[in-house]
Amino acid sequence: MTAHGKEWQEFLTKERKVQEAKLDDREEVLEADETENRGVPLFNLNTHKKRKSFFQQNLPDMVESQMTYGATDSRAKVKHQGILTMIVTDLKPFNIVSDPGFLNYSKLLDPRFTVGTAMYYRRLLDKAYIKGKEKVQQKLAAAQPASVSIQLDGWSQHHHGYMGLMANFINEDWRRAKVCLACAPFDISHTGENVARWVEMECDKWGITEDVGVVTTDTAANMIKMAQYLPMNFFHCGCLNHILQLVIKDELFEKPSIKALIKTCRHICTFANQSVQLSQSVVTKQIEAGKEKSQCLLLLQDVPTRWNSSFLMLQRFLLLQPVIRDILLDQQWQKKLDVNLTNADWTLMEKVVKVLEIFFEATVRFSSSSACISEVIPTVTGLLFTLSSEARDDHGVKDFKRKLKASMVERLGAKEELESYSIATLLDPRYKNCFFQKRESKEKAEAALLRLLKAEVASEPASQQSSATEEREGVQEVPAGGLAGVLAQLRQQGSQARMGDDSGSQAN
């Protein structure tokens, strides 16, 4: 070996000893940390060896104190099924079963039960899917629904496209039922033709193609195009929340004064998110005003693509108005924020929030799992009624309200002409015929409903016609105020108009 080779070997040996010393020091630090933190390791407990070491340090009295359940033990199977159900229901990652806290909790509940690995529960998922699919098929077969409404949505995540399909129908007990038919990767182009082909294929799998009535999607161009490729019995219905989003987004950022106001508020919120001092100042001033710390509010940052988040941001500014005014008067924050909110800005903010409040309420209403197509016509009528009413303090938002109304009429004004919407509204005991804007639309809907009822009665054998009568549930009174108050007012007006029509017809 050359002299140069010997020097190189000595260097490698010395470097290896240095690295080993560093590793020993690191292990000592980790051991000290584990002792201080009751032995909670800094890694996932994804092997039985790691888990055993963990339990020996944390639960020494329980380890090996009892025999564990066998693989075929019914008690173990029930617990494994419970863990899988939790993962699916709560959308938890599979590696939660390797988390120290979860394993510690499980061992305290039952020392004899051994939690499986992440791979074990991944394999169980396939079996659970097959059983779940069979249950959905049984539910559909038992209900034999005359009509099925489906909802469709597509999105992208983690460099993959996905498509989801839900179905709603009335079951054999006359209750609304909802099932998920598909949630699958969709990595091809999201064109209308491709989406329509996928929807029809999924409906064929479940045997409901001929029973589908309404298809609800957003109003994106590809979804509107999709409707042209679907079977004739598929009636496309645009999601009302998505339409309201477009209506307000188009008008909310068009008016310069409102656009500037939102920009100023957004700047303050962004600064507060980045500055601990400003956030603490907001809390401190509320405490000084007599609030408990647990009741103190923080500023809300909006998302530019969601108008309702801008509404919530402005609403929070109004709630914290005294605090924000004090902060903006502080010279320290004046220099850092370099913005100001005048009295005119606060007045405009109040008016904008007042106008958008009823839209926000409508959005929340239609985001509910109990939302129904019968609510579309009453909600649209209520929104248009609110936008049409003028108040003395509308200065500064009159043009905003007028443009909102025009956009509403353009996008939603013809809904009451469609039978799917009008008949559903007539059959809903909360609304009946009290919310149609046009008399012609109401009469047309009533005639269509009467025609359908006559056809249904004629096709049903007399032996199957039930003579039993059900108690009608009274419509609950709703407090005045907001969208509910507007609908109550319109319902009363519609009832009075209907009574007038009945009296006139009797006189004739």
Secondary structure, 3 states (H helix, E strand, C coil): CCHHHHHHHHHHHHHHHHHHHHHHHHHHHHHHHHHHCCCCCCCCCCCHHHHHHHHHHHCCCCCCCCCCCCCCCHHHHHHHHHHHHHHHHCCCCHHHHHCHHHHHHHHHHCCCCCCCCHHHHHHHHHHHHHHHHHHHHHHHHHHCCCCEEEEEEEEEECCEEEEEEEEEEECCCCCEEEEEEEEEECCCCCCHHHHHHHHHHHHHHHCCHHHEEEEEECCCHHHHHHHHHCCCCCEEEECHHHHHHHHHHHHHCCCHHHHHHHHHHHHHHHHHHHCHHHHHHHHHHHHHCCCCHHHCCCCCCCCCCCHHHHHHHHHHHHHCHHHHHHHHHCHHHHHHHCCCCCHHHHHHHHHHHHHHHHHHHHHHHHCCCCCCHHHHHHHHHHHHHHHHCCCHHHCCCHHHHHHHHHHHHHHHCCHHHCHHHHHHHHHCCCCCCCCCCCHHHHHHHHHHHHHHHHHHHHHCCHHHCCCCCCCCCCCCCCCCCHHHHHHHHHHHHHHHHHHHHHHHHHHC
